[in-house]
Structures are given as C-alpha cells and as structure tokens.
Amino acid sequence: MEGGNIINITFDRMTVMGDLSDNRVSLLNQLIKKYSIARENKIHVSDTRYHSYIRGKFLDDLVYFEYDRLKAKSFNTRNFRIEFNPNNLNSEQIEWLQKNVIPMLTDVGITRLDLAFDVDFKLSNYQFINIGNAREKSTVEFRNPSQQLETLYIGKRESDKMIRLYDKKVEQMKKGNEVDQPYWWRLEFELKRETVDEFADVFETLQIKKPDLKEIEKIQDRAMLYYLRDHPEEWAELGNSTKSKYRKMLREIKNENMTPLFKKELKKKKAELLEQLDGWFKNQYRIFENC
C-alpha cells in the first residue's frame, strides 16, 4: 500500500433551505442594499423581481443564495436556498451569515451535504463494492492520456446519494498549486434529502477493497477481473450469473480492506462534525434528528 492514512474528513459543500416570509423580504432587500457597496461581506445580485425572485452571492461570491417564492409555491418547497463550501469561510464570515441571514428564515434544514475524505494513497487501486441490499451503481470515469484514472463517479447525480473519487493532487497542480506529497486523493459522498441524516453511516453499504488478483488460478478469470477493476462501468454489462461468479471470487480471495480504517476515522470525527453543524445554527434547529 502506498500510504494508508486518512489526512482529513470535512464537509466540502452544504445546501441550506428555509422559508423567507413575505413580511421579511424587505429585510433581505435592506441587507442587500447595505452590503452591496461595502468593502467587506459584499453582495452581488444577478437577478431580482421584488417580492418574488432574488438571486445573487453573499460574501464576495463565496455563498450563493436564491429566493424564489413562485417556484416554492408550485413545488410545495421552501423558498430560500444558500449553497457554499464551509471550508472556504472563515469564522468572521460564518458569524456574519449566522447574524444576518439565518435569523431571517424559518423551517431551516440541510438538503445537501458533501462529506469528503482526503487520503495519502491511490484510491484508483481499490474497488468500491456495494454490500447488503445496495444495488449496483452506474459509474462514469475520466482518464488522462496515459489511461490513468483521475475521476470516478458512482451513482447518478440526481439520486439521493452519489460517490465520487478523484486525484486531488492533479486537480491542485492544474490550478498551479504545489503539492509536496506523493499521493493525494479525495473520496466524496454527495448526500441529499433524507440521506443527509446518514452521513455517519455511509460505509454500512460500501466496502473499499484491493483484492490480490494473482490468487485467481485461471488466466481468463484473472484477465476479466483486471479488466473489471480498470473499467468498473462494465459490471453493468454482465449477466446476473456472471456477475455473481466474479463477485464471489472477489469476496473469497485475499484482499486489503480499507473500509475499517474509513469507519474508524469517521467515528472519531463524528462528534466534531456534529458540533460544527450545531454551531452553524446556534443549536436553534434540529438538523440531524437520527444522529
């Protein structure tokens, strides 16, 4: 194994929704007027129709917001949404949101939460296996000119849960940032709606393993498993009996199972992550009722 450490676990993106009542729309407009020309906490408004639709960005474009009264009424949903990456906000900016934006809203809840694991080993060497009653997920991958995997999506973007893994070092180097370590990969769980409450249990239906394929006796089977490892999207093309055959082989051969490490580190970090979320809302709203 190239390393074997989980460097960090963070919330990488968050979508918060709430209701802005008609008699509080004026507060939003006052806030926009006050800070649109201010040097700090600048607000950019890209579209506005008073009392029905306002869209823009808080905090110098770090936080997207949208108020859409008519859409909310049509789809029977909350009318105000903010989206941001918590890692990009400092304590003063978080306090500004807590003081100026969150108090305007009622029925506040998190509708999307991205849980990110940064690791110092190549995730492309591992297989991501659904267990229990979890169905086989569709996959989309992107490779570099040398056919090395750089990004893999597991699941559909519109589903309640999607997994993506990518070479974070390559991403940073493309941005011109230096990375002083051999490997830096990221595993992200994009959780939506009801699955947000399950962020601490993401590995209950997923295993991360690197099987020793050299143990497979028949070269035809060994070649097939190497191919499926490098092209996981091809599992969907196999018949049920063939798929079961190769799944059974993978379960029975020796493998390096990284799942316990991920579960252990997430368990250690859970209290801190929950405290972070509670702090965001000053314990005013019950975001995770099942945790």
ROVEX-37606 format. One record per atom (N, C-alpha, C, O): x, y, z; residue in three letters. Coordinates in steps of 0.2 Angstrom, whole numbers, plus 5000, padded with zeros to 4 digits. Layout:
residues N
XYZAla...
//
This chain:
residues 291
500449945000Met500050005000Met500450065000Met501050065003Met500250114996Glu500750174995Glu500750225002Glu501250255003Glu500250215006Gly500250255012Gly499750225017Gly499950185021Gly499150245017Gly498650215021Gly498350265026Gly498150235031Gly498450325026Asn498250375030Asn497650415028Asn497650435022Asn497150435032Ile496650475030Ile496850545033Ile496950555039Ile497050595029Ile497350655031Ile496850705034Ile496950735039Ile496150705032Asn495650745034Asn494950725032Asn494950695027Asn494550745036Ile493750725035Ile493450795036Ile493450825041Ile493050815031Thr492750885031Thr492050885027Thr491950835023Thr491650935029Phe491150945025Phe491350995019Phe491551045020Phe491250975013Asp491551015007Asp491051055004Asp491251105001Asp490451045005Arg489951085002Arg489251075006Arg489151015008Arg488851125006Met488251125010Met487751165007Met487851225004Met487151135006Thr486551175004Thr486051185010Thr485851135012Thr485851245011Val485351255017Val484751285014Val484851335010Val484151265016Met483551295014Met483151315019Met483151285025Met482751365018Gly482251395023Gly481751435020Gly481751445014Gly481251455024Asp480751505022Asp480851575024Asp480951585030Asp480851615019Leu480851685020Leu480151715019Leu479851715013Leu479751735025Ser479051755024Ser479051825020Ser479551855020Ser478451835018Asp478351895014Asp478551955018Asp478752005015Asp478351955024Asn478452025028Asn479252025030Asn479452075033Asn479651975028Arg480351985029Arg480751995023Arg481352005023Arg480451995017Val480852005011Val481152075011Val481652085008Val480852125014Ser481152195015Ser481752185019Ser482252225017Ser481852145023Leu482452135027Leu483052115023Leu483652135023Leu482852065018Leu483352045013Leu483552105009Leu484152105007Leu483152145006Asn483252195002Asn483652255006Asn484152285003Asn483552265012Gln483952305016Gln484652285017Gln485152325017Gln484752215018Leu485352185019Leu485752195012Leu486352215012Leu485452185007Ile485752185000Ile486052264999Ile486552274997Ile485552305000Lys485752374999Lys486252405004Lys486752435002Lys486352375010Lys486852395015Lys487552375013Lys488052405013Lys487552315010Tyr488252275009Tyr488452275002Tyr488952255000Tyr487952294997Ser488152294990Ser488752334988Ser489152314984Ser488852394992Ile489352434990Ile489952434996Ile490352474995Ile489852395001Ala490352395006Ala490952355004Ala490852304999Ala491452365007Arg492052335005Arg492052265008Arg492352215004Arg491852255014Glu491852185017Glu491152155016Glu490652195016Glu491052095016Asn490452055015Asn490052075009Asn489452085010Asn490352095004Lys490052114998Lys489552064995Lys489552004995Lys488952094993Ile488452054990Ile488352074982Ile488252134981Ile488352024978His488152044971His487552014969His487351954971His487052054966Val486452024964Val486352024957Val486552074953Val486251964954Ser486251954947Ser485551954944Ser485451964938Ser485051944948Asp484351954945Asp483851964951Asp483951944957Asp483352004950Thr482952024955Thr482252044953Thr482252084948Thr481752014956Arg481052044955Arg480752044962Arg480551994965Arg480652114964Tyr480452124971Tyr479852084973Tyr479352074969Tyr479952054979His479352014982His479251944978His478851904981His479651924973Ser479551854970Ser480251824969Ser480251764969Ser480751854967Tyr481351824965Tyr481951864966Tyr481951924963Tyr482451844969Ile483051874970Ile483651824970Ile483551774974Ile484151834966Arg484751784966Arg485351824966Arg485451874963Arg485851794969Gly486551834970Gly487051794974Gly486951734975Gly487551824976Lys488051794980Lys488251844986Lys488351904985Lys488251814992Phe488551844998Phe489251844999Phe489551794995Phe489551885003Leu490251875005Leu490751864999Leu491151814999Leu490751914995Asp491151914989Asp491151854985Asp491651824983Asp490551834984Asp490451774979Asp490551704982Asp490651654979Asp490651704989Leu490851634992Leu490151594994Leu490251534994Leu489651634994Val488951604996Val488451624991Val488251674990Val488151574987Tyr487651584983Tyr486951584986Tyr486851544991Tyr486551624985Phe485851624988Phe485351634982Phe485451674977Phe484751614984Glu484151624979Glu483551624983Glu483451574987Glu483151674982Tyr482451674985Tyr481951674979Tyr481951714974Tyr481551624979Asp481051614973Asp480351594976Asp480251534977Asp479951644977Arg479351624980Arg478851584976Arg478451544978Arg478851604969Leu478351574965Leu478551494964Leu478151454964Leu479151484963Lys479451414962Lys479251374968Lys479051314968Lys479351404974Ala479251364980Ala478551354981Ala478351294983Ala478151394979Lys477351384979Lys477151324975Lys476751284976Lys477451324969Ser477251274963Ser477551204965Ser477151164964Ser478151204969Phe478351134970Phe478251124978Phe478551074980Phe477951164981Asn477751154988Asn478451134992Asn478551094996Asn478951184991Thr479551184995Thr479751244998Thr479351294997Thr480251255002Arg480551315005Arg480751364999Arg481051334994Arg480751425001Asn480851474996Asn481551504996Asn481651544991Asn481951495001Phe482651525001Phe483151465001Phe483151425005Phe483651474997Arg484251424997Arg484851464997Arg484951514994Arg485351435001Ile486051455001Ile486551395000Ile486351345003Ile487051404996Glu487551354994Glu488251384996Glu488351434994Glu488651344999Phe489351365000Phe489751305002Phe489551255004Phe490451315002Asn490951275004Asn491151295011Asn491451345012Asn490951265017Pro491151285023Pro491951295024Pro492151335028Pro492351255020Asn493051265021Asn493351335018Asn493851355020Asn492851365014Asn493151425011Asn492951485015Asn493151545014Asn492551475021Leu492351535025Leu492751535032Leu492851485035Leu492951595033Asn493251605040Asn492751615045Asn492151625044Asn492951625052Ser492551625057Ser492151695057Ser491551695059Ser492451745054Glu492051805054Glu491451805049Glu490951835050Glu491651775043Gln491151765038Gln490551715040Gln489951735039Gln490751665044Ile490251625047Ile489751655051Ile489151655051Ile490051695056Glu489751735061Glu489251785057Glu488751805059Glu489451815051Trp489051865048Trp488451835045Trp487951855045Trp488551765042Leu487951735040Leu487451715046Leu486851725045Leu487751695051Gln487351675057Gln486951735060Gln486351735062Gln487251795059Lys486951855062Lys486451885057Lys485951915059Lys486651885051Asn486251925046Asn485751885041Asn485251915039Asn485951825040Val485551785035Val485051735039Val484451735038Val485351685043Ile484951635046Ile484451655050Ile483851625049Ile484451715054Pro483851735058Pro483251755054Pro482751755057Pro483351775047Met482851795043Met482351735042Met481751745040Met482651675042Leu482251615039Leu481951575045Leu482151575051Leu481451535043Thr481051485047Thr481151415043Thr481251415037Thr481051365047Asp481051295044Asp481651285041Asp481651265035Asp482251295044Val482851285041Val483151215041Val483051185046Val483451195036Gly483651125036Gly484251115030Gly484251155026Gly484651065031Ile485151055026Ile484851005021Ile484650945023Ile484851025015Thr484650975010Thr485150945006Thr485050895002Thr485750965006Arg486350935003Arg486950945007Arg487050995010Arg487350885008Leu487950895012Leu488450845009Leu488350785008Leu489050875007Asp489650835004Asp490150815010Asp490450865013Asp490250755011Leu490750735016Leu491350705012Leu491350665008Leu491950745014Ala492550725010Ala493050695014Ala493150715020Ala493350645011Phe493950615014Phe494550625010Phe494550605004Phe495050655013Asp495750665009Asp496250615012Asp496350605018Asp496550575007Val496950515009Val497650525005Val497650565000Val498150495008Asp498850495005Asp498950435001Asp499550415001Asp498450394998Phe498650344994Phe498150344988Phe497650374988Phe498350304983Lys497950304977Lys497250264977Lys497250204978Lys496750304978Leu496050264978Leu495950234971Leu495550184971Leu496250254966Ser496150214960Ser496350144960Ser496150104955Ser496750124965Asn496950054965Asn496450014969Asn496549944969Asn495950044971Tyr495450004975Tyr494749994972Tyr494550034967Tyr494349944974Gln493749934971Gln493249964977Gln493349954983Gln492649984974Phe492150014979Phe491549964978Phe491149974972Phe491449924983Ile490949874982Ile490349884986Ile490349894992Ile489749884983Asn489149894987Asn488949824990Asn489049774988Asn488749834997Ile488549775001Ile487849775003Ile487549825002Ile487649725006Gly486949725009Gly486449725003Gly486449694998Gly485949765004Asn485449774999Asn485549834994Asn485149844990Asn486149854994Ala486349914990Ala486349884983Ala486649834981Ala486049924978Arg486149904971Arg486749924968Arg487149974970Arg486949884962Glu487549904958Glu487449974956Glu486849994952Glu487850024957Lys487850094954Lys488150104947Lys488650074946Lys487850144944Ser488150164937Ser488750204939Ser488750244944Ser489250204934Thr489850234935Thr490050274929Thr489950254923Thr490450334930Val490750374925Val491450384927Val491550414932Val491850374922Glu492550394924Glu492950434919Glu492750444913Glu493450464921Phe493850514917Phe494550494918Phe494850484923Phe494950484912Arg495650464912Arg496050514909Arg495850544904Arg496750514911Asn497150554907Asn497450524901Asn497250464900Asn497850554897Pro498050524891Pro498450464891Pro498550424887Pro498750454898Ser499050384899Ser498650334902Ser498850284904Ser497950344901Gln497450304904Gln497450294911Gln497150234913Gln497750334915Gln497750334922Gln497050364924Gln496850424922Gln496750334929Leu496050354932Leu496250424936Leu496650424940Leu495850474934Glu495850534938Glu495250554942Glu495250584947Glu494650534939Thr494050544942Thr493550484941Thr493550464935Thr493150464946Leu492650414945Leu492050434949Leu492050454955Leu491450434946Tyr490850444949Tyr490450384949Tyr490450344945Tyr490150374955Ile489750314957Ile489050334959Ile488950364964Ile488550314954Gly487950334956Gly487750394951Gly488150424948Gly487050414951Lys486850464947Lys486750534951Lys486650534957Lys486950584947Arg486950654951Arg486250674954Arg486250704959Arg485750644950Glu485050664953Glu484850624959Glu484350634962Glu485250564960Ser485050524966Ser485150554973Ser485550604973Ser484950524978Asp485050544985Asp485750534987Asp485950574992Asp486150494984Lys486750484986Lys487250464980Lys487050424976Lys487750504980Met488250494974Met488950494977Met489050534982Met489350454974Ile490050454977Ile490550474971Ile490450454965Ile491050514973Arg491550524968Arg492250524971Arg492350544977Arg492750504967Leu493450504970Leu493850534964Leu493750524958Leu494350564966Tyr494750604961Tyr495450614964Tyr495550614970Tyr495950624959Asp496650644961Asp496650714963Asp496650754958Asp496650724969Lys496650794972Lys497350834970Lys497350894969Lys497850794970Lys498550824968Lys498550844961Lys498750904960Lys498250804956Val498250834950Val497750894949Val497950944945Val497250894952Glu496750954952Glu497151014955Glu497051064952Glu497551004960Gln497851064963Gln498451084958Gln498551144958Gln498751044955Met499351054951Met499051094945Met499451134942Met498551074942Lys498251104937Lys498051184938Lys498051224934Lys497951194945Lys497751264947Lys498451304948Lys498351364950Lys498951274947Gly499651304949Gly499851294956Gly500351334958Gly499551254960Asn499751244967Asn500251194968Asn500151134964Asn500751194972Glu501251144973Glu500951094978Glu500651124983Glu501051034977Val500850984982Val501450944984Val501750904980Val501750944990Asp502350914992Asp502150844996Asp502350835001Asp501850804992Gln501750734994Gln501650684988Gln501350714983Gln501750624989Pro501750584983Pro501050574980Pro500850574974Pro500550564985Tyr499850554983Tyr499350594987Tyr499450604993Tyr498850614984Trp498350654987Trp497650644983Trp497550674978Trp497250594986Trp496650584983Trp496050604988Trp496150604994Trp495450614985Arg494950634988Arg494350584987Arg494150574981Arg493950564992Leu493350524992Leu492850564994Leu492850595000Leu492250584990Glu491750624992Glu491050584992Glu490950554987Glu490650594997Phe489950574997Phe489550634996Phe489550675001Phe489150634991Glu488650694990Glu487950664992Glu487650624989Glu487750694998Leu487150665001Leu486550715000Leu486750775002Leu485950694999Lys485450744998Lys484850715001Lys484750655003Lys484350765003Arg483750755006Arg483850705012Arg484250725017Arg483450645013Glu483450605019Glu484150575020Glu484350565026Glu484550565015Thr485250535016Thr485750585020Thr486250565022Thr485550645020Val485950695024Val486050675031Val486650675034Val485550645034Asp485550625041Asp485950565042Asp486150545048Asp486150525037Glu486550465037Glu487350475036Glu487650425034Glu487550535036Phe488250545035Phe488750505039Phe489250495036Phe488550485045Ala489050445049Ala488950375047Ala489350335050Ala488550355043Asp488450285041Asp488550265034Asp488350215031Asp488950305030Val489050305023Val489450235021Val489350215016Val489750205026Phe490150145024Phe489750085026Phe490050025026Phe489150085029Glu488750025030Glu488549985024Glu488349925024Glu488550025018Thr488349985012Thr488849995007Thr488749985001Thr489450005009Leu490050015005Leu490649985008Leu490849995013Leu491049945003Gln491749925006Gln492249945001Gln492149944994Gln492849965003Ile493349984999Ile493949935000Ile494249935005Ile494049894994Lys494549844995Lys495049844989Lys494849864983Lys495649814990Lys496049804984Lys496249724984Lys496649704988Lys495849684980Pro496049614980Pro496649594977Pro496949634972Pro496949544979Asp497549514976Asp497349464970Asp497249404971Asp497349494965Leu497049454959Leu497549404957Leu497349364953Leu498149404959Lys498649354957Lys498449284960Lys498749234958Lys498049284965Glu497749224968Glu497249184963Glu497249124964Glu497049214958Ile496549184954Ile496949134949Ile497349154946Ile496749074949Glu497149024945Glu497049034938Glu497549034934Glu496449034935Lys496349034928Lys496449104925Lys496249154928Lys496949104920Ile497149164917Ile496549204914Ile496549264914Ile496049174912Gln495449204909Gln495049244914Gln494849304913Gln494949214920Asp494649244925Asp495049304928Asp494749354930Asp495649294928Arg496149344931Arg496149404926Arg496149464929Arg496149394920Ala496149444915Ala495449484915Ala495449544915Ala494949444916Met494249484917Met494249524923Met493949584922Met494449504928Leu494449544934Leu494949604934Leu494749654937Leu495449594931Tyr495949654930Tyr495549704925Tyr495649764927Tyr495249684920Tyr494849724916Tyr494249764920Tyr494149824919Tyr493949724924Leu493349754928Leu493649804933Leu493349854935Leu494249784936Arg494549834940Arg494649904937Arg494549954940Arg494949904931Asp495149964927Asp494549994924Asp494550054922Asp493949954923His493449984919His492749964923His492349924921His492649994929Pro492149974933Pro491449974930Pro490949944932Pro491350024925Glu490750034922Glu490449974918Glu489949964917Glu490949924917Glu490749864913Glu490449814917Glu490149764914Glu490449824924Trp490049774928Trp489349774926Trp488949724926Trp489049834924Ala488349834922Ala488149794915Ala487649784914Ala488749774911Glu488649744905Glu488549664906Glu488449624902Glu488749644912Leu488749574914Leu488049544915Leu487649584918Leu487949484914Gly487349454916Gly487349434923Gly487949434926Gly486849424926Asn486749414933Asn487249354936Asn487549364941Asn487249294932Ser487549244934Ser488349254934Ser488749234938Ser488549284928Thr489249304928Thr489449354933Thr490049354936Thr489049404934Lys489249454939Lys489249424946Lys489749434950Lys488849374948Ser488849344954Ser489549304955Ser489849294960Ser489749264949Lys490349224949Lys490949264951Lys491349244955Lys490949324948Tyr491549364949Tyr491549404956Tyr492049414959Tyr490949424958Arg490849454964Arg491049404970Arg491449414975Arg490949334969Lys491049284973Lys491849274974Lys492149264979Lys492149274968Met492849274968Met493249324972Met493649314975Met492949384971Leu493249444974Leu493149444982Leu493649464986Leu492649414984Arg492449404991Arg492949354994Arg493149365000Arg493149304990Glu493449244993Glu494249254993Glu494549214997Glu494449294988Ile495249294988Ile495449344993Ile495049384996Ile496149344995Lys496449384999Lys496349464997Lys496449474991Lys496249505001Asn496249574999Asn496449625005Asn496349605011Asn496549685003Glu496749735008Glu496049775009Glu495849815004Glu495749775014Asn495149805016Asn495249875019Asn495449875025Asn495149925016Met495249995019Met494650015023Met494650075026Met494049985022Thr493450005025Thr493450015032Thr493250075035Thr493749975036Pro493849985044Pro494150045045Pro494050085050Pro494750065041Leu495050125043Leu494650185042Leu494650235046Leu494250195036Phe493750245035Phe493250255040Phe493150305043Phe492950195042Lys492450195048Lys492750215054Lys492350255058Lys493350195056Lys493650215062Lys493750285063Lys493550325068Lys494050315057Glu494150385057Glu493550435057Glu493550485060Glu493050405054Leu492450445053Leu492050445060Leu491850495063Leu492150385064Lys491850385071Lys492150435075Lys491850465079Lys492850435075Lys493250485079Lys493050555077Lys493050595082Lys492850575071Lys492750635069Lys492050655070Lys491850715069Lys491550615071Lys490850625071Lys490650675075Lys490250725074Lys490850675082Ala490650725087Ala490850795084Ala490550845085Ala491450805082Glu491750865079Glu491350895074Glu491150955073Glu491150845069Leu490750865063Leu490050895065Leu489750945063Leu489750855070Leu489050875073Leu489150945076Leu488650985076Leu489650955080Glu489751015084Glu489851075079Glu489551125080Glu490151055073Gln490251115068Gln489551135065Gln489451195065Gln489151085064Leu488451095061Leu488051135066Leu487651175065Leu488051105073Asp487651135078Asp487851215079Asp487451255080Asp488551225078Gly488751295079Gly488551335073Gly488451395075Gly488451305067Trp488251345062Trp487551375063Trp487451435062Trp487151345067Phe486451365068Phe486351375075Phe485751385077Phe486851385079Lys486751405086Lys486351365090Lys485951385094Lys486351295088Asn485851245091Asn485151265091Asn484751245094Asn484951305086Gln484251335085Gln483851285082Gln483251285082Gln484151245077Tyr483751195073Tyr484051125074Tyr484651115074Tyr483551085074Arg483751015074Arg483850985067Arg483450975063Arg484550985065Ile484650965058Ile484750895057Ile484450865052Ile485050855062Phe485150785062Phe484750755067Phe484950735073Phe484150735066Glu483650705071Glu483850635073Glu483750615078Glu484150605068Asn484350525069Asn485050515071Asn485250455072Asn485450565072Cys486150555074Cys486250565082Cys486750555084Cys
//
